[in-house]
Amino acid sequence: MLVLLFLGCLTACAVQEFEGERKVDPVAAARARVAIAAEYIQKGQPELALQHLQRALEQDPKSAEAYNIMGVLLEQDDNLTKAEQNYQKALSLNSNYPQARNNYGVLLFRLKRYKEAIEQFEIAANDLAYDRREVALDYVARIALMLNNKEKAYASFERLLRLSPRAVEPALALAQLAFDDKKYDEAGRYYQKFLRNLGKQRQSAASLWLGIRLARLKKDIDTIASYELVLREFYPQSPEYQEHLKTRP
């Protein structure tokens, strides 16, 4: 998933009057062009986006925002080497730039450089002013799982659930982690929270299988039968259903 920077705070070029002469503030002009470039990227017009980014960097060669969006543009074009160079340039100009950290982390994730990626996501997630911390935290948690660091994954999913109390996936992930660690009461609590957050949406095969195993521990025959029915109806070829059949008493 490529995370674009939405530059809603950028406005049109700031113009100042000096002794009757109109002078354009180059920094503000560059920021406005970056905002326009971001819109062109979203509209699928990369050529126009590139023109505005090139002009922005002429106006303000130290624009971290321009380099960040240039990285996004190049990454969409699968020019990953140059995309990385632009993200690195953006961060060299402004190390306190969480969106560039997040975007760079996404690129590193694509390149399977997971240890480097998680570092970028952790920095972004720890920036209290960043309005997309939950995105960075989700990456931290999932990469931690991939690296078999369950403690970090658990802590990150917990933080994510505190940030987004109605989120579905973190609650399910915490239930699964607790179950795997044989903390069945805790797994049950997180699973119930998952169900509340899920509402009327259909469960996945994975969540149904977890629910069946939790119900088995409580000898809850009705829940087992109900979940088995849904699993058989909607996910008959799933590994979860096959595992259920093999382990059914």
C-alpha positions as CSV (number, residue, x, y, z in Angstrom):
1,M,0.0,0.0,0.0
2,L,1.5,3.3,-1.1
3,V,0.8,6.1,1.3
4,L,0.3,9.5,-0.4
5,L,0.8,12.8,1.4
6,F,-2.3,14.8,1.4
7,L,-1.1,18.4,1.5
8,G,-4.3,20.0,2.6
9,C,-2.4,22.6,4.6
10,L,-0.6,23.9,1.5
11,T,-2.1,27.0,0.0
12,A,-1.6,29.1,-3.1
13,C,1.6,31.1,-3.5
14,A,2.1,33.7,-0.9
15,V,2.6,37.1,-2.4
16,Q,4.2,40.0,-0.7
17,E,4.3,43.7,-1.6
18,F,7.7,45.4,-1.4
19,E,7.8,49.1,-2.5
20,G,4.9,48.6,-5.0
21,E,6.6,45.5,-6.6
22,R,4.9,42.1,-6.4
23,K,7.3,39.4,-5.4
24,V,6.4,35.8,-5.1
25,D,7.7,33.9,-2.0
26,P,9.6,31.0,-3.6
27,V,9.1,28.7,-0.6
28,A,5.3,29.2,-0.6
29,A,5.2,28.9,-4.4
30,A,7.1,25.6,-4.2
31,R,4.7,24.3,-1.5
32,A,1.7,25.2,-3.7
33,R,3.2,23.3,-6.7
34,V,3.8,20.3,-4.5
35,A,0.2,20.3,-3.5
36,I,-0.9,20.5,-7.2
37,A,1.5,17.7,-8.0
38,A,0.0,15.5,-5.3
39,E,-3.4,16.1,-6.8
40,Y,-2.2,15.2,-10.3
41,I,-0.7,11.9,-8.9
42,Q,-4.1,11.1,-7.4
43,K,-5.8,11.8,-10.7
44,G,-3.4,9.5,-12.6
45,Q,-1.6,12.3,-14.4
46,P,2.1,11.7,-13.6
47,E,3.6,13.8,-16.4
48,L,1.9,17.0,-15.1
49,A,2.8,16.0,-11.5
50,L,6.5,15.7,-12.6
51,Q,6.4,19.2,-14.2
52,H,5.1,20.8,-11.0
53,L,7.6,19.0,-8.8
54,Q,10.5,19.9,-11.0
55,R,9.4,23.6,-10.9
56,A,8.9,23.3,-7.2
57,L,12.5,22.2,-6.7
58,E,13.7,25.0,-8.9
59,Q,11.9,27.5,-6.6
60,D,12.9,25.8,-3.4
61,P,15.8,23.3,-3.7
62,K,15.4,22.5,0.0
63,S,11.8,21.4,-0.2
64,A,11.5,18.2,1.7
65,E,7.9,18.0,0.7
66,A,8.8,18.1,-3.0
67,Y,11.4,15.3,-2.6
68,N,8.8,13.2,-0.7
69,I,6.2,13.5,-3.4
70,M,8.8,12.9,-6.0
71,G,9.6,9.7,-4.2
72,V,5.9,8.7,-4.4
73,L,5.7,9.5,-8.1
74,L,8.9,7.5,-8.8
75,E,7.7,4.6,-6.7
76,Q,4.4,4.5,-8.6
77,D,6.5,4.2,-11.8
78,D,8.5,1.3,-10.2
79,N,11.7,3.4,-10.3
80,L,12.4,2.2,-6.7
81,T,16.1,3.2,-6.6
82,K,15.4,6.8,-7.4
83,A,12.3,6.8,-5.2
84,E,14.5,5.7,-2.3
85,Q,17.0,8.5,-3.1
86,N,14.2,11.1,-3.0
87,Y,12.8,9.8,0.3
88,Q,16.3,9.9,1.8
89,K,16.8,13.4,0.5
90,A,13.5,14.5,2.0
91,L,14.6,13.1,5.4
92,S,18.0,14.7,5.2
93,L,16.3,18.1,4.7
94,N,13.8,17.4,7.5
95,S,14.4,14.5,9.8
96,N,11.1,15.3,11.7
97,Y,8.9,14.5,8.7
98,P,6.7,11.5,9.7
99,Q,4.9,11.2,6.3
100,A,8.2,10.8,4.5
101,R,9.2,8.3,7.1
102,N,6.0,6.4,6.5
103,N,6.4,6.5,2.7
104,Y,10.0,5.4,2.9
105,G,9.0,2.6,5.2
106,V,6.4,1.4,2.7
107,L,9.1,1.3,0.0
108,L,11.5,-0.6,2.3
109,F,8.7,-3.0,3.0
110,R,8.1,-3.6,-0.7
111,L,11.9,-4.3,-1.0
112,K,11.6,-6.8,1.8
113,R,14.1,-4.8,3.9
114,Y,11.9,-5.3,7.0
115,K,14.3,-4.3,9.7
116,E,15.0,-1.0,8.0
117,A,11.3,-0.5,7.3
118,I,10.2,-1.1,10.9
119,E,12.7,1.6,12.1
120,Q,11.0,4.2,9.8
121,F,7.5,3.2,10.9
122,E,8.4,3.3,14.6
123,I,9.7,6.9,14.2
124,A,6.5,7.9,12.4
125,A,4.3,6.1,14.9
126,N,6.0,7.9,17.8
127,D,5.4,11.3,16.4
128,L,2.3,12.5,18.4
129,A,1.6,15.2,15.8
130,Y,1.4,12.8,13.0
131,D,-2.3,12.3,12.0
132,R,-1.7,8.8,10.5
133,R,0.0,7.1,13.3
134,E,-2.3,4.1,13.1
135,V,-1.0,3.3,9.6
136,A,2.6,3.3,10.9
137,L,1.7,1.3,14.0
138,D,-0.1,-1.3,11.9
139,Y,3.1,-1.8,9.8
140,V,5.2,-2.0,13.0
141,A,3.0,-4.7,14.4
142,R,2.8,-6.8,11.2
143,I,6.5,-6.5,10.5
144,A,7.2,-7.5,14.1
145,L,5.1,-10.6,13.5
146,M,7.0,-11.4,10.3
147,L,10.3,-11.0,12.3
148,N,8.9,-13.3,15.0
149,N,9.0,-10.5,17.6
150,K,5.7,-11.3,19.2
151,E,6.3,-9.0,22.2
152,K,6.7,-6.0,19.9
153,A,3.8,-7.0,17.8
154,Y,1.5,-7.4,20.8
155,A,2.6,-4.0,22.2
156,S,2.0,-2.3,18.8
157,F,-1.4,-3.8,18.3
158,E,-2.4,-2.7,21.8
159,R,-1.2,0.9,21.0
160,L,-3.1,0.7,17.7
161,L,-6.3,-0.4,19.5
162,R,-6.0,2.5,22.0
163,L,-5.6,4.9,19.1
164,S,-8.5,3.3,17.2
165,P,-10.8,1.6,19.8
166,R,-13.3,0.5,17.1
167,A,-10.7,-1.1,14.9
168,V,-11.4,-4.7,13.9
169,E,-8.0,-6.2,12.9
170,P,-6.0,-5.2,15.9
171,A,-8.5,-6.8,18.3
172,L,-8.5,-10.0,16.3
173,A,-4.7,-10.0,16.1
174,L,-4.4,-9.6,19.9
175,A,-6.9,-12.4,20.4
176,Q,-4.9,-14.7,18.2
177,L,-1.6,-13.7,19.9
178,A,-3.0,-14.3,23.3
179,F,-4.5,-17.6,22.2
180,D,-1.2,-18.8,20.8
181,D,0.4,-17.9,24.1
182,K,-2.2,-19.9,25.9
183,K,-3.6,-16.8,27.6
184,Y,-7.2,-18.0,26.9
185,D,-9.1,-15.6,29.1
186,E,-7.3,-12.6,27.5
187,A,-7.8,-14.1,24.1
188,G,-11.5,-14.4,24.9
189,R,-11.8,-10.8,25.9
190,Y,-10.1,-9.5,22.8
191,Y,-12.2,-11.8,20.7
192,Q,-15.4,-10.4,22.2
193,K,-14.1,-6.9,21.5
194,F,-13.4,-8.0,17.9
195,L,-17.0,-9.2,17.6
196,R,-18.3,-5.9,19.0
197,N,-16.2,-3.9,16.6
198,L,-17.1,-6.2,13.6
199,G,-20.8,-5.6,14.1
200,K,-22.9,-7.2,11.4
201,Q,-20.0,-7.8,9.0
202,R,-19.3,-11.4,8.2
203,Q,-16.4,-13.0,10.0
204,S,-13.3,-14.3,8.1
205,A,-12.3,-18.0,8.1
206,A,-9.5,-17.2,10.5
207,S,-11.7,-15.4,13.0
208,L,-14.3,-18.2,12.9
209,W,-11.7,-20.8,13.5
210,L,-10.3,-18.9,16.4
211,G,-13.9,-18.5,17.7
212,I,-14.5,-22.3,17.4
213,R,-11.3,-23.1,19.4
214,L,-12.2,-20.6,22.1
215,A,-15.7,-22.1,22.2
216,R,-14.3,-25.6,22.5
217,L,-12.4,-24.6,25.6
218,K,-15.7,-23.5,27.2
219,K,-17.6,-26.5,25.8
220,D,-20.0,-24.0,24.2
221,I,-21.7,-26.3,21.8
222,D,-24.1,-23.8,20.3
223,T,-21.3,-21.4,19.3
224,I,-19.3,-24.2,17.9
225,A,-22.2,-25.3,15.7
226,S,-23.1,-21.8,14.6
227,Y,-19.5,-20.9,13.6
228,E,-19.0,-24.3,11.9
229,L,-22.1,-23.7,9.8
230,V,-20.8,-20.3,8.6
231,L,-17.3,-21.7,8.0
232,R,-18.7,-24.6,5.9
233,E,-21.1,-22.4,4.0
234,F,-18.7,-19.6,3.0
235,Y,-15.2,-21.0,3.4
236,P,-15.5,-24.8,2.6
237,Q,-12.0,-24.9,0.9
238,S,-10.2,-22.8,3.5
239,P,-7.3,-24.2,5.5
240,E,-9.2,-23.2,8.7
241,Y,-12.2,-25.4,7.8
242,Q,-10.0,-28.3,6.9
243,E,-8.2,-28.0,10.2
244,H,-11.5,-27.8,12.0
245,L,-12.6,-31.1,10.3
246,K,-9.4,-32.8,11.3
247,T,-9.6,-31.8,14.9
248,R,-13.3,-32.0,15.5
249,P,-14.1,-34.2,18.4
